[in-house]
C-alpha cells in the first residue's frame, strides 16, 4: 500500500489564479467488521483541482465517497495515502480552519439557544471582536433570509428545517471565509427554499468566495457551478466545466430536406440521409447563417433542437456506463 509519504509532492501553480483545493491520488480505506478484518475503499486515488473564485460541484450517488472526500479536505479524517493542499497548506493544518466555512448535510444546533445567540457563540470561538459581531450578524441573517425577530427571540428547537439550514449557512459564513464547503445544502428544502439557497450561493460567488459543494439536485448545480466532478464507487469519473462535459449551449441537432449535399456537409459534418430523403446531423457554426444558406439552396428545416444534454442526462449516462 502506498503511504502518504510516498505520494508525489504538491506545489501551488504559479499563476494569477492559483488552486485553493489541490489533491493528488487521495485515497481512504476503512477497516470494518467484527474482527476489524475487512477493508472498504471509500475513495480511490482522487486527484482534483479547484481554483480561487470558482463554484465547484461534486456529484455522485449515495455511497460514492463525496462526504469522505469532504471530510478529508476539512481534516476531520486522515487519508490512507495521497496528498492534498487546502489554501496552500497540507490537509489537516489547523491554521487553515480560520479561513474556511462548513455547512454539514445534517445541521445539529443547540436547541435552547436562539439563532442570534448561536452565531454570537460561534463568533466568540473565532475571536471576532464584539463591534464586528454587531455589524456582521444582522448582515448574515439578512443574507440567509431569516427574520431578525425569529433570530433574536425564538429558540432553535422551534425552527423549521429551512430555518435551521439558514442558521447553519450563517454559521458557515460567520468568520467571513475565503473557501466555503457545503454538504448537500439543499437537502430537505422545498422548491422555494432551494431557490433561496441558490440565490445565497450566487451572492457568495459574486463576492468572490470559492464554493465547494456536494448535491443531488443536478438542475440546481447546472445553474450555479463553473465546474463539476462526478464520483462513482470512490472513483473520480470525470471533471471539467459544463461546456467541456456537455458541449456548447448553442450546439443544435437539425433535421431537414433538400439543399446541396457538398454545402450541407460543410455545415453538418455528421450529416446522414434516411429512406424518406431527409437529412439529419449536428450543426457546426452559427444557425442564422446556416438558415440563410439553406434558403438559398432551396432546402428547408423540419426540426431543430439543442443537442447538449442536461447535466442529469450526462450524470446518469456516466454512472450507468
Number of C-alpha atoms within 10 A of each C-alpha: 6 11 12 17 10 11 15 11 10 14 11 14 10 8 7 7 10 17 22 20 22 26 21 19 20 24 27 23 15 13 12 11 10 7 7 9 8 12 11 11 16 19 26 21 17 20 17 18 17 21 17 18 21 19 25 25 25 24 24 24 16 12 13 19 23 24 20 20 22 21 14 18 23 21 18 12 15 17 24 18 20 23 25 27 21 22 19 17 16 17 23 19 13 11 8 18 17 13 14 20 22 21 22 17 18 15 14 10 15 12 13 13 18 22 31 22 17 22 25 19 14 16 21 14 10 13 12 15 10 12 8 10 18 11 10 19 22 16 15 20 22 13 18 20 17 19 12 16 9 17 23 14 13 16 18 22 13 13 17 10 15 19 21 20 26 26 27 25 26 26 24 22 24 21 22 17 18 18 26 23 22 21 20 18 26 23 17 14 16 12 10 10 19 18 13 18 23 18 15 17 21 18 13 18 17 11 10 15 20 23 25 22 23 23 21 18 15 16 12 16 23 16 11 17 21 16 22 23 21 21 26 21 18 22 19 21 14 14 20 16 14 18 12 10 18 16 13 14 12 14 17 19 16 20 20 18 16 16 17 13 12 9 12 20 14 13 20 21 12 13 17 14 13 8 6 7 10 14 21 20 20 20 25 16 14 12 16 9 10 16 14 10 17 21 13 12 15 11 16 15 16 12 10 16 12 14 18 18 14 13 19 15 12 13 21 12 10 14 14 7 6
